[in-house]
Amino acid sequence: MQGNTACAEGALAAGCRFFGGYPITPSTEVAEHMAAKLPRVGGVFIQMEDEIAGIASVIGASWTGARAMTATSGPGFSLMMENIGFAVMTETPCVLVNIQRGGPSTGQPTMSAQADMLQCRFGSHGDYSIIALSPASVQEMFELTVDAFNLADRFRVPVFLMADEIIGHMRERIEIPDSVPREERKILPKGTPPFRADEGMIPGFPQFGKGYGVHVTGLTHDERGYPCATSPSLHEDLVKRLVAKVESARHEIADYRVTNPEAEVVFITYGSPARTVEQVLHDHPDERIGHLRFRVVWPFPEKALDKFPDAKVFLVPEQNLGQIAREIERHTCIPVVPLPRFGGALHTPAELEKAVEAWR
Amino acid sequence: MTYSDWLRVDRLPHIYCAGCGNGTVINCTLNAVDRMGWKKEETVFVSGIGCSSRAPGYIVTDSLHTTHGRALAFATGIKMANPELHVVVFTGDGDLAAIGGNHFIHSCRRNIDLTVVCMNNQIYGMTGGQGSPTTPRGALSTTTPYGSQEPAFDLCELASAAGANFVSRWTSYHVKELTRSIHQGLGVPGFSFIEALVQCPTNYGRRNKFRQVMDQVEYFKTHGILVQKAHRLRDEGLPIPADAILLGDMVRRDRPAMGVKR
């Protein structure tokens, strides 16, 4: 199965019943598969007039209680930014798939990249926090899409599946389970102010059509949901909570794989560069070479770095100029070496072996 | 019930300026919704950004106050995901015709079962009086200080050409007619578009020789002509005044629609 198809299958298994999007290479197969399958399970597929409308329709659908998603790539992702901020501010669960391609601008529509990793974290205006997952196989395109829906409903936040073109278009054998774990949105008890957050900092969800009479606005709002855009303390409290509800749970959300924890030279990867590192370790098994692979990139799970107490260097192959290497640098005192390879070509095993040799 | 049962009274007073026409249109819309006999829990109001788009915040039902220009795209998601809900969209000329123009024509084309009430004040009111796509040629605004040089959009022509099932235009003067047309639009399966010209004394009227609130309302009254009359004048080869405002129901048809309650 192709990665993009596995993503759509994961969404269907997770109970996604609404897809609103706009065709864009190299993500289109996700939409095509949803267009074919959703009507058969009582869901809705709608091709919108642009990506702005795509994410808008997804947010609207989510307020009716539906699990909803869209899929896109760089240029479409840029167009979605304003409404991503709206989803953050209104605490709307939704899943966005970005099959990353080379940018800036139209760039390389058919070639792989991981250059939107900071955009997904910081691209919309204002301070906020989101969750981003990064699959490194077709199986993970399925699994992490399921996880994305569960995390979105649990934290009431947009969740990004930040795949790259290589994983999206790769074909591998996968196993689809009979059922997948499902975490429901917490329901708002009737009579409770709709944006009053409990200790977990996540308010219950007042679904449209259930008699809550909730007003949902992108303006700074009080716990009743009423606009109150000029109070410094209210705004500060709201934004701090929106950030803290994700960041304070980052060790729970964290999801990574550790290979050779006693190693001194450690690769840190997410997405398709992980495959080259796996090839290196397969070709030359060596306990002195470690591998930390993030399946969740945001919120950044910095405690994962502690799994390699003997590490003397982190080598970070990415399909960008060092976006996550820079984040890793913030959390460690040992050298962090970005290994950028972009333009669409994947790192070769020889190239990574050479990088290891430099630190022997 | 009456329209006042639909108001979220704990949010009053509202933000509208003294003399604003938007309240009239909200009143007409709520009266029309009330006459439909819809339940509050089955009704959702959606809006974008601008003076008109603050309206859903004053209504007790579920409501979604979205981003600038995108109300129709959000509303499409709501209505397609749950056709059982009645979805009414409040928008304005800047929200709908400028930044949201593409969503407008595509919502008309899809003929999504929404009712859209556009409060056209011919200006950007909330940001302080900049020219909009419906600002008449020659009119003064803060961004057209020498008079607007751009031809204005005819929103009803646009909705008609793009495929809406119901299209109508009235003004804040024509309260009964406006209420009746909104009521009709609410009952039409498919996309219903009702444009309501409204006075904006603060940001349009005072720059354009409508010194008093009622001067602009009076203008709507004296310059409005029924679309049927305009057609008759045209057929008889008689002139239609250049500054006439065409009023009435322009389109009532039964194109295939989407998102209609099953």
HADDOCK unambig.tbl for C-alpha pairs under 7 A between the chains (distance, minus, plus):
assign (segid A and resid 18 and name CA) (segid B and resid 81 and name CA) 6.75 0.50 0.50
assign (segid A and resid 44 and name CA) (segid B and resid 80 and name CA) 6.97 0.50 0.50
assign (segid A and resid 44 and name CA) (segid B and resid 81 and name CA) 6.58 0.50 0.50
assign (segid A and resid 49 and name CA) (segid B and resid 103 and name CA) 6.96 0.50 0.50
assign (segid A and resid 49 and name CA) (segid B and resid 106 and name CA) 6.81 0.50 0.50
assign (segid A and resid 53 and name CA) (segid B and resid 70 and name CA) 6.86 0.50 0.50
assign (segid A and resid 53 and name CA) (segid B and resid 73 and name CA) 4.99 0.50 0.50
assign (segid A and resid 56 and name CA) (segid B and resid 73 and name CA) 5.52 0.50 0.50
assign (segid A and resid 56 and name CA) (segid B and resid 74 and name CA) 4.70 0.50 0.50
assign (segid A and resid 57 and name CA) (segid B and resid 73 and name CA) 5.28 0.50 0.50
assign (segid A and resid 57 and name CA) (segid B and resid 74 and name CA) 4.54 0.50 0.50
assign (segid A and resid 57 and name CA) (segid B and resid 76 and name CA) 5.91 0.50 0.50
assign (segid A and resid 57 and name CA) (segid B and resid 77 and name CA) 3.81 0.50 0.50
assign (segid A and resid 58 and name CA) (segid B and resid 77 and name CA) 5.93 0.50 0.50
assign (segid A and resid 59 and name CA) (segid B and resid 74 and name CA) 6.61 0.50 0.50
assign (segid A and resid 60 and name CA) (segid B and resid 74 and name CA) 4.63 0.50 0.50
assign (segid A and resid 60 and name CA) (segid B and resid 75 and name CA) 6.20 0.50 0.50
assign (segid A and resid 60 and name CA) (segid B and resid 77 and name CA) 4.61 0.50 0.50
assign (segid A and resid 60 and name CA) (segid B and resid 78 and name CA) 4.62 0.50 0.50
assign (segid A and resid 61 and name CA) (segid B and resid 77 and name CA) 4.54 0.50 0.50
assign (segid A and resid 61 and name CA) (segid B and resid 78 and name CA) 4.61 0.50 0.50
assign (segid A and resid 61 and name CA) (segid B and resid 81 and name CA) 5.25 0.50 0.50
assign (segid A and resid 64 and name CA) (segid B and resid 78 and name CA) 6.23 0.50 0.50
assign (segid A and resid 64 and name CA) (segid B and resid 81 and name CA) 6.78 0.50 0.50
assign (segid A and resid 64 and name CA) (segid B and resid 82 and name CA) 6.50 0.50 0.50
assign (segid A and resid 83 and name CA) (segid B and resid 67 and name CA) 6.99 0.50 0.50
assign (segid A and resid 208 and name CA) (segid B and resid 62 and name CA) 5.95 0.50 0.50
assign (segid A and resid 209 and name CA) (segid B and resid 41 and name CA) 5.14 0.50 0.50
assign (segid A and resid 209 and name CA) (segid B and resid 42 and name CA) 5.29 0.50 0.50
assign (segid A and resid 209 and name CA) (segid B and resid 85 and name CA) 6.75 0.50 0.50
assign (segid A and resid 210 and name CA) (segid B and resid 41 and name CA) 6.06 0.50 0.50
assign (segid A and resid 211 and name CA) (segid B and resid 41 and name CA) 4.44 0.50 0.50
assign (segid A and resid 212 and name CA) (segid B and resid 62 and name CA) 6.79 0.50 0.50
assign (segid A and resid 213 and name CA) (segid B and resid 41 and name CA) 6.96 0.50 0.50
assign (segid A and resid 213 and name CA) (segid B and resid 60 and name CA) 5.60 0.50 0.50
assign (segid A and resid 213 and name CA) (segid B and resid 61 and name CA) 4.30 0.50 0.50
assign (segid A and resid 213 and name CA) (segid B and resid 62 and name CA) 4.16 0.50 0.50
assign (segid A and resid 214 and name CA) (segid B and resid 61 and name CA) 6.73 0.50 0.50
assign (segid A and resid 214 and name CA) (segid B and resid 62 and name CA) 4.62 0.50 0.50
assign (segid A and resid 214 and name CA) (segid B and resid 63 and name CA) 6.31 0.50 0.50
assign (segid A and resid 215 and name CA) (segid B and resid 57 and name CA) 6.19 0.50 0.50
assign (segid A and resid 215 and name CA) (segid B and resid 62 and name CA) 5.72 0.50 0.50
assign (segid A and resid 215 and name CA) (segid B and resid 63 and name CA) 4.82 0.50 0.50
assign (segid A and resid 215 and name CA) (segid B and resid 64 and name CA) 6.19 0.50 0.50
assign (segid A and resid 216 and name CA) (segid B and resid 63 and name CA) 6.00 0.50 0.50
assign (segid A and resid 216 and name CA) (segid B and resid 64 and name CA) 4.83 0.50 0.50
assign (segid A and resid 216 and name CA) (segid B and resid 65 and name CA) 5.99 0.50 0.50
assign (segid A and resid 217 and name CA) (segid B and resid 64 and name CA) 6.05 0.50 0.50
assign (segid A and resid 217 and name CA) (segid B and resid 65 and name CA) 4.60 0.50 0.50
assign (segid A and resid 217 and name CA) (segid B and resid 66 and name CA) 6.23 0.50 0.50
assign (segid A and resid 218 and name CA) (segid B and resid 65 and name CA) 6.71 0.50 0.50
assign (segid A and resid 218 and name CA) (segid B and resid 66 and name CA) 6.21 0.50 0.50
